[in-house]
Amino acid sequence: MTVRVALAGSTGSIGTQTLEVLSADPVNYELTALAASGRNLELLVDQARRFQPKVVAVSDDAAGRELTALLPQCEVRAGAEALPSLATEADVVVNGVVGFAGLPVTLATLRAGRRLALANKESLIAAGPVVQEARRTPGAELVPVDSEHCAIHMCLRANDNPARVARIVLTASGGPFRGRSREELASVTIDDALAHPTWSMGPKITVDSSTLMNKGLEVIEAHELFGAPAGPAGVGIGFDQIEVVVHPQSVVHSMVEFSDAATIAQLSLPDMRLPIGYALAFPDRATAPFGRIDWSELGRLDFEPPDHEAFGCLGLAYAAGRLGGTAPAWLNAANEVAVEAFLAGEIPWSQIAPVLEATLERHDGTPADSLDVVIETDQRARAEARQMIDRMAP
């Protein structure tokens, strides 16, 4: 049976690679809907003309008016509710929207009882309790697309007793600054931070990788996906059972250790099309191979502990996760503001972690008991982070 796919965030890195996966297997997949912010209208139009989806959605009203004229063969939707409306247009919704803006797509998909292929980690980080409630909707299914969490998802399928899961190990490439001391990082540039050694990603995620905040957010995401908050969907582990190890080759994407000390890992060459294909085909396997390893050429696999002193963002994420409530949402919002400020040249790379630490200290312990509270927390944290940046400006 052909699987109907809706793609939110089609013009970004995850979106364009999802379209490559669909192109590799046109028999089993039908793209029924495309969605993006509307900032890259030319690419969105090209995608719509190539794949001929029934619906094209943009969050920007002005872009929607342009699309209506350019794509008369498609139903065009525009505005704040346009992207979430795609949830009922497909069997699987790929959420590749970057940042907090992806939360409405996540909630709409799960509440519609559809499968969510989730590449938007901020949904779980910022609104974990709200998303967990939506996951309990009959028919709802969440398959992570992040390479690390997809790897864990695969490894856990080798075990039928949640009580036997002892530890989850998330691997981190170490980013472009692996091995540098705190002093050596004082003068790094924007170009330096965007020069990731193994992955091709958007600028925000690439900067997060350089600070290890991306890995810190993934720790919180792993706790929401597989830990106690997930209830029957998880294995009940806590933050003390989620570890990070630096693995510069990015071949081992993550590991699960069981009660008998056996460790199962998922290995492939760095290629996001593999986890995308896994999420689309689940519980089956994709037919097109991505990231195949030539074992005769692989050489070596290295592992080392992360440097918490040089990369303070990782510890801040653990702290926010352990605080719970709206603390992860608070930290995530502050991080988005700090990264934007860094990319705009307002603060140096070395000030990102201090901005986040100072902002997290202002968190008031509000519980994340509704979407409105999460949204309000996000707005307050952004304002606090902006104030911190202004105070630290030379």
C-alpha positions as CSV (number, residue, x, y, z in Angstrom):
1,M,0.0,0.0,0.0
2,T,1.3,3.5,-0.9
3,V,2.2,5.6,2.1
4,R,0.9,9.2,1.9
5,V,3.5,11.6,3.2
6,A,3.2,15.3,4.3
7,L,6.4,17.2,4.7
8,A,6.7,20.3,6.9
9,G,9.9,22.3,6.5
10,S,10.5,21.1,3.0
11,T,13.1,23.8,2.0
12,G,15.4,23.0,4.9
13,S,18.1,20.3,5.2
14,I,15.8,17.6,6.5
15,G,13.1,18.6,4.0
16,T,15.3,18.4,0.9
17,Q,16.8,15.1,2.0
18,T,13.3,13.7,2.7
19,L,12.4,14.5,-0.9
20,E,15.5,12.5,-2.0
21,V,14.3,9.5,0.0
22,L,10.9,9.8,-1.6
23,S,12.4,10.0,-5.1
24,A,14.4,6.9,-4.4
25,D,11.2,4.9,-3.9
26,P,8.3,6.5,-5.8
27,V,6.3,3.2,-5.8
28,N,5.8,3.1,-2.0
29,Y,5.4,6.8,-1.2
30,E,3.1,9.6,-2.4
31,L,3.8,13.2,-1.4
32,T,0.4,14.7,-0.6
33,A,1.5,17.9,1.1
34,L,4.4,20.3,1.3
35,A,4.9,23.1,3.8
36,A,7.5,25.7,4.6
37,S,7.8,29.1,6.3
38,G,7.7,30.8,2.9
39,R,11.2,32.5,3.1
40,N,12.6,30.4,0.3
41,L,9.6,30.6,-2.1
42,E,11.6,29.8,-5.2
43,L,12.7,26.4,-3.9
44,L,9.2,25.6,-2.5
45,V,7.7,26.4,-5.9
46,D,10.2,24.1,-7.6
47,Q,9.5,21.3,-5.2
48,A,5.7,21.6,-5.7
49,R,6.0,21.6,-9.5
50,R,8.2,18.5,-9.3
51,F,6.2,16.4,-6.8
52,Q,2.7,17.8,-7.6
53,P,1.3,17.6,-4.0
54,K,-2.3,18.2,-3.4
55,V,-1.6,20.9,-0.7
56,V,1.1,23.5,-0.3
57,A,1.2,25.4,2.9
58,V,3.2,28.4,4.2
59,S,3.1,30.2,7.5
60,D,3.5,33.6,5.8
61,D,0.3,35.2,4.4
62,A,2.0,37.3,1.7
63,A,3.9,34.2,0.5
64,G,0.6,32.4,0.3
65,R,-0.8,34.9,-2.1
66,E,2.2,34.6,-4.3
67,L,1.9,30.8,-4.3
68,T,-1.7,30.9,-5.2
69,A,-0.7,32.6,-8.5
70,L,2.3,30.4,-9.1
71,L,0.7,27.0,-8.3
72,P,-2.8,27.0,-9.6
73,Q,-2.8,23.2,-9.6
74,C,-2.4,23.0,-5.8
75,E,-4.5,24.0,-2.8
76,V,-2.5,26.7,-1.1
77,R,-2.9,27.3,2.6
78,A,-1.3,30.2,4.5
79,G,-1.1,31.6,8.0
80,A,-0.4,30.3,11.5
81,E,-2.6,27.2,11.1
82,A,-1.5,26.3,7.6
83,L,1.4,24.0,8.6
84,P,-0.4,22.1,11.4
85,S,-3.4,21.6,9.0
86,L,-1.3,19.1,7.0
87,A,-1.7,16.5,9.8
88,T,-4.8,15.1,8.3
89,E,-3.5,15.0,4.7
90,A,-1.2,12.0,5.1
91,D,-0.4,8.8,6.9
92,V,3.0,10.1,8.0
93,V,4.0,13.7,8.7
94,V,7.7,14.5,8.6
95,N,8.4,17.5,10.9
96,G,11.6,19.1,9.7
97,V,10.7,22.6,10.9
98,V,13.6,24.2,12.8
99,G,13.1,25.5,16.3
100,F,10.1,26.1,18.5
101,A,8.0,26.9,15.4
102,G,7.7,23.2,14.8
103,L,5.7,22.5,18.0
104,P,2.2,23.0,16.4
105,V,3.0,20.5,13.7
106,T,4.1,17.9,16.2
107,L,0.9,18.4,18.3
108,A,-1.5,18.4,15.4
109,T,0.0,15.2,13.9
110,L,-0.1,13.3,17.2
111,R,-3.6,14.6,18.1
112,A,-4.8,13.4,14.6
113,G,-3.6,9.9,15.4
114,R,-1.0,9.9,12.7
115,R,2.6,8.8,12.6
116,L,5.1,11.6,13.3
117,A,8.6,11.4,11.8
118,L,10.1,13.9,14.2
119,A,13.2,15.9,13.3
120,N,12.2,18.8,15.3
121,K,13.7,18.1,18.7
122,E,12.5,21.4,20.2
123,S,8.9,20.0,20.3
124,L,9.8,17.4,22.9
125,I,12.3,19.7,24.7
126,A,10.1,22.7,25.1
127,A,6.8,21.0,25.6
128,G,7.5,17.5,26.8
129,P,4.5,17.0,29.1
130,V,2.1,18.5,26.4
131,V,3.6,16.2,23.7
132,Q,3.4,13.2,26.0
133,E,-0.3,13.7,26.4
134,A,-0.7,13.9,22.6
135,R,1.3,10.7,22.1
136,R,-1.5,8.9,24.0
137,T,-4.0,9.6,21.2
138,P,-5.2,6.4,19.6
139,G,-3.2,5.7,16.5
140,A,-0.5,8.3,17.2
141,E,3.0,7.1,16.7
142,L,6.3,9.0,17.1
143,V,9.4,7.8,15.3
144,P,12.5,10.0,15.8
145,V,14.5,11.2,12.8
146,D,17.5,12.6,14.7
147,S,20.3,10.2,13.8
148,E,21.0,9.5,17.5
149,H,17.5,8.9,18.6
150,C,16.7,6.9,15.5
151,A,19.7,4.7,16.4
152,I,18.3,4.2,19.9
153,H,14.9,3.4,18.5
154,M,16.5,0.7,16.3
155,C,18.6,-0.8,19.2
156,L,15.6,-1.0,21.6
157,R,13.8,-3.2,19.1
158,A,16.4,-5.9,20.0
159,N,14.9,-6.1,23.5
160,D,11.4,-7.0,24.7
161,N,11.8,-6.2,28.4
162,P,12.1,-2.5,29.3
163,A,13.4,-3.4,32.7
164,R,16.5,-4.8,31.1
165,V,17.6,-1.4,29.6
166,A,20.5,-0.2,31.8
167,R,21.9,2.8,29.9
168,I,21.5,4.9,26.7
169,V,24.7,6.3,25.2
170,L,24.4,9.2,22.8
171,T,27.4,9.8,20.5
172,A,28.5,13.2,19.6
173,S,30.9,14.1,16.8
174,G,32.4,16.8,19.0
175,G,31.7,19.4,16.3
176,P,34.4,21.6,14.7
177,F,36.0,22.5,18.0
178,R,36.7,19.1,19.4
179,G,39.9,19.0,21.4
180,R,40.2,22.8,21.9
181,S,40.5,24.3,25.3
182,R,38.3,27.0,26.7
183,E,41.0,29.5,26.1
184,E,41.5,28.5,22.5
185,L,37.7,28.9,21.9
186,A,37.7,32.6,22.9
187,S,38.4,33.8,19.4
188,V,36.6,31.4,17.1
189,T,34.6,32.9,14.2
190,I,31.1,32.3,12.7
191,D,32.7,30.6,9.8
192,D,34.7,28.4,12.2
193,A,31.5,27.4,14.0
194,L,29.7,26.6,10.8
195,A,32.5,24.3,9.5
196,H,31.1,20.9,10.8
197,P,33.5,18.1,10.1
198,T,31.0,15.3,9.3
199,W,27.4,16.6,8.9
200,S,25.7,19.0,6.6
201,M,23.1,20.9,8.5
202,G,21.4,24.3,8.8
203,P,23.3,27.1,10.6
204,K,21.4,27.0,13.9
205,I,21.9,23.2,14.4
206,T,25.5,23.5,13.2
207,V,26.2,26.2,15.8
208,D,24.5,24.0,18.5
209,S,26.8,21.2,17.5
210,S,29.8,23.4,18.0
211,T,28.7,24.3,21.5
212,L,27.5,20.8,22.3
213,M,24.1,22.3,23.1
214,N,22.7,20.1,20.3
215,K,23.8,17.1,22.3
216,G,22.5,18.6,25.5
217,L,19.1,19.1,23.9
218,E,19.3,15.5,22.6
219,V,19.8,14.3,26.2
220,I,16.5,15.9,27.1
221,E,14.9,14.6,24.0
222,A,16.1,11.0,24.8
223,H,14.6,11.3,28.3
224,E,11.3,12.3,26.8
225,L,11.3,9.7,24.1
226,F,12.6,6.7,26.0
227,G,12.6,7.7,29.7
228,A,10.0,7.8,32.5
229,P,8.0,10.7,30.9
230,A,7.1,8.5,28.0
231,G,5.2,6.0,30.1
232,P,4.4,2.7,28.3
233,A,6.2,4.1,25.2
234,G,9.5,4.3,27.0
235,V,11.9,2.2,29.1
236,G,11.7,4.2,32.3
237,I,15.3,5.5,32.5
238,G,16.4,8.7,34.1
239,F,19.0,11.3,33.3
240,D,21.6,9.4,35.2
241,Q,21.3,6.6,32.7
242,I,21.7,8.8,29.7
243,E,25.4,9.4,28.8
244,V,27.2,11.3,26.1
245,V,30.4,10.1,24.5
246,V,32.4,12.0,21.8
247,H,32.9,9.9,18.6
248,P,34.5,12.0,15.9
249,Q,33.9,9.6,13.0
250,S,30.0,9.8,13.4
251,V,29.7,6.1,12.4
252,V,28.3,4.8,15.7
253,H,25.1,6.9,16.0
254,S,24.2,5.8,19.5
255,M,24.1,2.7,21.7
256,V,22.0,0.9,24.3
257,E,23.5,-1.1,27.1
258,F,21.4,-3.8,28.7
259,S,21.3,-5.4,32.2
260,D,23.8,-8.1,31.2
261,A,26.3,-5.4,30.0
262,A,25.6,-6.3,26.3
263,T,25.7,-3.2,24.2
264,I,23.9,-2.8,20.9
265,A,24.9,0.0,18.5
266,Q,23.6,1.3,15.2
267,L,26.4,2.0,12.7
268,S,26.3,3.6,9.2
269,L,28.2,6.4,7.5
270,P,26.8,9.9,8.2
271,D,23.7,10.2,6.0
272,M,20.4,11.7,7.4
273,R,18.5,9.9,4.6
274,L,18.9,6.7,6.5
275,P,16.9,7.8,9.6
276,I,14.4,9.6,7.4
277,G,13.8,6.4,5.4
278,Y,13.6,4.4,8.6
279,A,10.8,6.7,10.0
280,L,8.9,6.6,6.7
281,A,9.0,2.8,6.4
282,F,8.6,1.8,10.0
283,P,7.9,-0.9,11.1
284,D,9.3,-2.1,7.8
285,R,12.7,-1.2,6.5
286,A,13.4,1.2,3.6
287,T,14.4,-0.4,0.3
288,A,16.9,2.2,-0.7
289,P,20.3,2.0,1.1
290,F,21.9,5.2,2.5
291,G,25.1,5.4,4.5
292,R,26.4,1.9,3.6
293,I,29.8,1.2,5.2
294,D,32.8,-0.2,3.3
295,W,34.3,-2.2,6.2
296,S,37.6,-2.7,4.5
297,E,38.0,1.1,4.4
298,L,36.5,2.1,7.7
299,G,39.8,2.1,9.6
300,R,39.1,3.0,13.2
301,L,36.4,4.1,15.7
302,D,37.4,6.5,18.5
303,F,35.6,7.5,21.6
304,E,36.4,10.0,24.4
305,P,34.5,11.9,27.1
306,P,33.1,15.4,26.4
307,D,35.0,18.4,27.8
308,H,32.4,20.0,30.1
309,E,34.6,22.9,31.0
310,A,35.2,24.0,27.4
311,F,31.6,23.2,26.4
312,G,29.4,24.3,29.2
313,C,26.1,24.1,27.3
314,L,26.0,20.3,27.7
315,G,25.9,20.6,31.5
316,L,23.3,23.3,31.3
317,A,21.0,21.0,29.3
318,Y,21.4,18.3,32.0
319,A,20.5,20.9,34.6
320,A,17.4,22.1,32.8
321,G,16.3,18.5,32.2
322,R,16.6,17.6,35.8
323,L,14.7,20.8,36.9
324,G,11.9,19.7,34.6
325,G,8.7,21.6,34.1
326,T,9.3,24.5,31.8
327,A,13.0,24.7,32.4
328,P,13.9,22.9,29.2
329,A,11.6,25.2,27.3
330,W,13.2,28.2,29.0
331,L,16.7,27.0,28.0
332,N,15.7,26.1,24.5
333,A,14.3,29.6,23.9
334,A,17.3,31.3,25.4
335,N,19.6,29.2,23.2
336,E,17.7,30.2,20.0
337,V,18.1,33.8,20.9
338,A,21.8,33.4,21.8
339,V,22.6,31.5,18.6
340,E,20.8,34.2,16.5
341,A,22.8,36.9,18.3
342,F,26.1,35.0,17.6
343,L,25.2,34.5,13.9
344,A,24.4,38.2,13.7
345,G,27.8,39.1,15.2
346,E,26.3,40.6,18.4
347,I,28.1,38.2,20.8
348,P,31.2,36.0,20.4
349,W,30.9,32.2,20.5
350,S,32.3,32.1,24.0
351,Q,29.4,34.1,25.3
352,I,26.7,31.7,24.3
353,A,27.0,29.5,27.4
354,P,27.3,32.4,29.8
355,V,24.1,33.9,28.3
356,L,22.3,30.6,28.8
357,E,23.6,30.1,32.3
358,A,22.5,33.6,33.4
359,T,19.1,33.2,31.7
360,L,18.5,29.7,33.2
361,E,19.2,31.2,36.7
362,R,16.1,33.4,36.1
363,H,13.8,30.5,35.6
364,D,10.9,30.5,38.1
365,G,10.0,26.9,38.3
366,T,6.7,27.2,36.3
367,P,5.2,23.7,35.5
368,A,4.6,22.8,31.9
369,D,0.9,22.0,32.3
370,S,-0.5,23.5,29.1
371,L,0.5,24.7,25.7
372,D,-0.4,28.2,26.6
373,V,2.0,28.1,29.5
374,V,4.8,26.7,27.3
375,I,4.3,29.5,24.7
376,E,4.3,32.1,27.4
377,T,7.4,30.6,29.0
378,D,9.1,30.6,25.6
379,Q,8.4,34.3,25.1
380,R,9.6,35.3,28.6
381,A,12.8,33.3,28.2
382,R,13.5,35.0,24.9
383,A,13.1,38.4,26.5
384,E,15.3,37.4,29.4
385,A,18.0,36.2,27.1
386,R,17.8,39.3,25.0
387,Q,18.4,41.4,28.1
388,M,21.4,39.3,29.1
389,I,22.9,39.8,25.6
390,D,22.4,43.5,25.8
391,R,24.0,43.6,29.3
392,M,27.0,41.6,28.1
393,A,27.5,43.7,24.9
394,P,30.8,45.6,24.9
